[in-house]
């Protein structure tokens, strides 16, 4: 077992909780959005289908970063909790399959939105949300304390860097907006502070307005 000097450890893993709140929000909101689409309104269905695919991409990149950068380090440093860490990657695989199930039925609803085509989508989304929440709770309860104990701050920071580097350039401001929507004022300051100055400027000049406009369209039929 490798001991990490307390001065090298992350101050907290609070940012992970913010990310998880975004995933919980979107997984709960998407079924409601599907149900609000009027029969035959393919334009609105396309907006919501694309929003799910962006959520799916964000979750995939988030989990890939953990699989590559976090689990191997924890397994190398904490033999006592190895079984707890080892179950994370299989949980990610189960989550991926639950999103594949949504993918399989989403195009039929997107092409012809109706109660009949929405039924399979809602069922698949319900299963996905259940699996997601179980996994996030497991990770928050059992894994985040291990990260705070066994990773250095620099190693932990690489997970956020991985997400930023692998996100398509045309999605980065949207993902930032999704995080800032969920963040409290203190968290928002922390997130913006670590961004390069050009990224902060892009958010202020372009990203905030684009995000607000897109979300307003996606949620237009919510009451």
C-alpha positions as CSV (number, residue, x, y, z in Angstrom):
1,X,0.0,0.0,0.0
2,X,1.3,3.5,-1.0
3,X,0.8,6.3,1.5
4,X,0.2,9.8,0.1
5,X,1.4,12.7,2.1
6,X,-1.7,14.6,3.3
7,X,-0.3,17.8,1.9
8,X,-0.4,16.2,-1.6
9,X,-3.9,15.0,-1.4
10,X,-6.9,16.7,-3.1
11,X,-8.5,19.4,-0.9
12,X,-11.8,17.7,-1.7
13,X,-13.7,15.8,-4.4
14,X,-16.5,18.3,-4.3
15,X,-16.4,18.9,-8.1
16,X,-17.3,15.2,-8.7
17,X,-20.5,15.7,-6.7
18,X,-21.4,18.6,-8.9
19,X,-20.8,16.5,-12.0
20,X,-22.9,13.7,-10.6
21,X,-25.7,16.2,-9.9
22,X,-25.7,17.1,-13.6
23,X,-26.1,13.4,-14.6
24,X,-28.8,12.9,-12.0
25,X,-30.6,16.0,-13.2
26,X,-30.5,15.0,-16.9
27,X,-31.4,11.4,-16.4
28,X,-34.5,12.5,-14.4
29,X,-35.4,15.3,-16.8
30,X,-35.1,13.4,-20.1
31,X,-38.2,11.2,-19.6
32,X,-40.3,14.3,-18.7
33,X,-39.0,16.0,-21.8
34,X,-40.0,13.1,-24.0
35,X,-43.5,13.1,-22.6
36,X,-43.9,16.8,-23.3
37,X,-43.3,16.5,-27.1
38,X,-46.6,16.9,-29.0
39,X,-47.4,14.0,-31.4
40,X,-45.7,14.5,-34.7
41,X,-43.4,17.4,-33.5
42,X,-40.2,16.0,-35.0
43,X,-38.4,19.3,-34.5
44,X,-38.8,19.2,-30.8
45,X,-38.1,15.5,-30.7
46,X,-34.8,16.1,-32.5
47,X,-33.8,18.7,-29.9
48,X,-34.4,16.3,-27.0
49,X,-32.8,13.3,-28.8
50,X,-29.7,15.4,-29.4
51,X,-29.7,16.5,-25.8
52,X,-29.7,12.9,-24.7
53,X,-26.8,12.1,-27.0
54,X,-24.8,15.0,-25.6
55,X,-25.6,13.7,-22.1
56,X,-24.5,10.2,-23.2
57,X,-21.3,11.6,-24.6
58,X,-20.5,13.5,-21.4
59,X,-21.2,10.4,-19.2
60,X,-19.0,8.3,-21.5
61,X,-16.1,10.7,-21.3
62,X,-16.4,11.0,-17.6
63,X,-16.3,7.3,-17.0
64,X,-13.5,6.7,-19.5
65,X,-11.4,9.2,-17.6
66,X,-12.1,7.3,-14.4
67,X,-11.3,3.9,-16.0
68,X,-8.0,5.2,-17.3
69,X,-6.8,7.5,-14.6
70,X,-8.4,6.6,-11.3
71,X,-9.1,2.9,-10.9
72,X,-5.6,1.7,-11.8
73,X,-4.0,4.1,-9.2
74,X,-6.5,3.1,-6.5
75,X,-5.9,-0.6,-7.1
76,X,-2.2,-0.1,-6.9
77,X,-2.4,1.8,-3.6
78,X,-5.3,0.3,-1.6
79,X,-5.3,-3.5,-1.5
80,X,-7.8,-3.5,1.4
81,X,-10.6,-2.0,-0.7
82,X,-9.6,-3.5,-4.1
83,X,-12.9,-5.4,-4.6
84,X,-14.8,-2.2,-4.0
85,X,-12.7,-0.4,-6.7
86,X,-12.9,-3.4,-9.1
87,X,-16.7,-3.2,-9.3
88,X,-16.6,0.3,-10.7
89,X,-15.6,-0.6,-14.2
90,X,-18.3,-3.4,-14.5
91,X,-20.8,-0.8,-13.3
92,X,-19.7,1.5,-16.0
93,X,-20.3,-1.3,-18.5
94,X,-23.8,-1.9,-17.2
95,X,-24.5,1.8,-17.6
96,X,-23.2,1.8,-21.1
97,X,-25.5,-1.0,-22.0
98,X,-28.5,0.8,-20.5
99,X,-27.7,3.8,-22.8
100,X,-27.3,1.5,-25.7
101,X,-30.9,0.3,-25.0
102,X,-32.1,3.9,-25.2
103,X,-30.1,4.3,-28.5
104,X,-31.9,1.3,-29.9
105,X,-35.4,2.8,-29.5
106,X,-34.8,6.5,-29.7
107,X,-34.7,6.9,-33.5
108,X,-38.2,5.5,-34.0
109,X,-39.6,8.1,-31.5
110,X,-37.4,10.9,-33.0
111,X,-38.8,10.2,-36.5
112,X,-42.4,9.9,-35.4
113,X,-43.0,11.1,-31.8
114,X,-46.2,9.7,-30.3
115,X,-47.3,7.9,-27.2
116,X,-46.7,4.6,-28.9
117,X,-43.1,5.4,-29.9
118,X,-42.4,7.1,-26.6
119,X,-43.3,4.0,-24.5
120,X,-40.1,2.0,-25.3
121,X,-37.9,5.1,-24.8
122,X,-39.4,5.9,-21.4
123,X,-38.9,2.3,-20.3
124,X,-35.3,2.3,-21.4
125,X,-34.7,5.7,-19.8
126,X,-36.2,4.5,-16.5
127,X,-33.9,1.5,-16.4
128,X,-30.9,3.8,-17.2
129,X,-31.8,6.3,-14.4
130,X,-32.1,3.5,-11.9
131,X,-28.7,2.0,-12.8
132,X,-27.1,5.4,-12.9
133,X,-28.3,6.5,-9.5
134,X,-27.2,3.2,-7.9
135,X,-23.7,3.6,-9.4
136,X,-23.3,7.3,-8.5
137,X,-24.4,6.5,-4.9
138,X,-21.9,3.7,-4.7
139,X,-19.1,5.9,-6.0
140,X,-19.9,8.8,-3.8
141,X,-20.2,6.6,-0.7
142,X,-17.3,4.3,-1.2
143,X,-14.9,5.6,-3.8
144,X,-14.6,9.3,-3.2
145,X,-13.1,8.8,0.3
146,X,-10.5,6.5,-1.2
147,X,-9.6,9.1,-3.9
148,X,-9.2,11.8,-1.2
149,X,-6.9,9.4,0.7
150,X,-4.8,7.7,-2.0
151,X,-4.5,10.1,-5.0
152,X,-2.5,13.3,-5.2
153,X,-4.1,16.6,-6.1
154,X,-2.2,16.5,-9.4
155,X,-3.4,13.0,-10.2
156,X,-7.0,14.0,-9.4
157,X,-6.8,17.1,-11.5
158,X,-6.0,15.0,-14.6
159,X,-9.5,13.6,-14.7
160,X,-10.9,17.1,-15.3
161,X,-8.1,17.8,-17.8
162,X,-9.0,14.5,-19.6
163,X,-12.6,15.6,-20.0
164,X,-11.7,19.0,-21.3
165,X,-9.2,17.6,-23.8
166,X,-11.5,14.8,-25.2
167,X,-14.7,16.9,-25.4
168,X,-15.4,18.0,-29.0
169,X,-14.6,21.7,-29.3
170,X,-18.1,22.6,-30.3
171,X,-19.5,20.9,-27.1
172,X,-17.2,22.4,-24.5
173,X,-19.1,25.5,-23.7
174,X,-22.4,23.5,-23.6
175,X,-20.9,21.1,-21.1
176,X,-19.6,24.0,-19.0
177,X,-23.0,25.5,-19.0
178,X,-24.5,22.2,-17.8
179,X,-22.1,22.2,-14.9
180,X,-22.6,25.8,-14.0
181,X,-26.3,25.4,-14.0
182,X,-26.0,22.8,-11.3
183,X,-23.2,24.5,-9.3
184,X,-23.7,26.8,-6.3
185,X,-22.0,30.2,-6.4
186,X,-18.9,29.0,-4.7
187,X,-18.6,26.0,-7.0
188,X,-19.1,28.3,-10.0
189,X,-16.2,30.5,-8.9
190,X,-14.0,27.5,-8.4
191,X,-14.8,26.0,-11.9
192,X,-14.3,29.2,-13.7
193,X,-11.1,30.0,-11.9
194,X,-9.3,26.9,-13.3
195,X,-10.2,27.6,-16.9
196,X,-7.8,29.3,-19.2
197,X,-8.6,33.0,-19.7
198,X,-9.7,32.5,-23.3
199,X,-12.2,29.9,-22.2
200,X,-13.6,32.2,-19.5
201,X,-14.0,35.0,-22.0
202,X,-15.7,32.7,-24.5
203,X,-18.2,31.7,-21.8
204,X,-19.0,35.3,-20.9
205,X,-19.2,36.5,-24.5
206,X,-20.8,33.5,-26.2
207,X,-21.3,30.4,-24.2
208,X,-23.7,31.7,-21.5
209,X,-26.1,33.1,-24.1
210,X,-25.9,30.0,-26.3
211,X,-26.5,27.7,-23.4
212,X,-29.5,29.6,-22.2
213,X,-31.0,29.8,-25.7
214,X,-30.6,26.0,-26.3
215,X,-31.9,25.0,-22.9
216,X,-34.9,27.2,-23.3
217,X,-35.8,25.5,-26.6
218,X,-35.2,22.0,-25.1
219,X,-37.4,22.7,-22.1
220,X,-40.0,24.8,-24.0
221,X,-42.9,22.4,-23.2
222,X,-42.1,21.8,-19.6
223,X,-44.7,23.1,-17.1
